[in-house]
Amino acid sequence: MSVIDVWSQITTARMGNRPWLQTLMRWNGQTENFVSSVDATLQEMDKAGVDISLLSAWYGPEGDLISNEEVAEQIATAPARFRGLASADLTRPMEAVREIRRWVDGKRFVGVRVVPWLWGLPPNNRLYYPIYAACIEAGVPFCTQIGHTGPLKGSDTGRLIPYLEEVMLDFPELVVVGGHVGFPWIDELVTMTVKFPNFHVDTSAYALHRLPPAFVDWMKGIGQRRVMFGSNWQMLSPATCLKGLGSLTLSPEASADFLSGNAKRVFGL
């Protein structure tokens, strides 16, 4: 069965040594910084049977942690296995729009990701709005983080209501993919799914056997056509995440939608 990992990154040294990653290192029992490579990423994909990984650029107040240029170079090493998610500097709105127009072609770069906790700004802040318009113009999803924050940053920016809800009311054409499940605001996630047909969620940062029971119930119901697999490599390997797939007791159709079908449709893969 085809597998697409919608949240992955090949981490640079300047990202791996950020102090806010110390929590994740402690949870994973790692003593070295999170720094990866194309070869290591492909090996982990092969172990888990992942066909395609979406590699994310990371931009924050401290500058680019993984630049769009670096992601483009990573994609070029294995163009059949990788696609990219661009990012940009929120504080320079027109430059951000130009970056999206430069990189996001719907073929190599198939979306845009901005992580709100990194900026300390919820997604309804006015600085995001040019990026939303650029995503709609390019015909690609806007990817973001929802729910609590694992790194040593505040979690409030991950609330779906009112922050993300206001965005989707202002931009009814915007396709949104929220990563990291949305816990502890699962009721808000269900409400958003009912209200907005262009709202989706991925399971990145969770081994599947650790998903909240209410989230699994959502996956089997209204969430079946809205949920996608993500690992958050290399914080977690895709193989580690997928070990619990059988425990979810998804139907064959739901498994196919979750592992690749929804991602193919939403990202145009």
Secondary structure, DSSP 8 states (H G I E B T S, - for coil): ---EEEEE----HHHHT-GGGHHHHHHHT--S-----HHHHHHHHHHHT--EEEEE-EEETTEEEE-HHHHHHHHHHSTTTEEEEE---TTSHHHHHHHHHHH--SSSEEEEE--HHHHT--TTSGGGHHHHHHHHHHT--EEEE-S--SSSS-SGGG-IIIIIHHHHHH-TT--EEEESTTTT-HHHHHHHHHH-TTEEEE-TTS-GGGS-HHHHHHHHTGGGGTEE----BTTS-HHHHHTTGGGG---HHHHHIIIIIHHHHHHT-
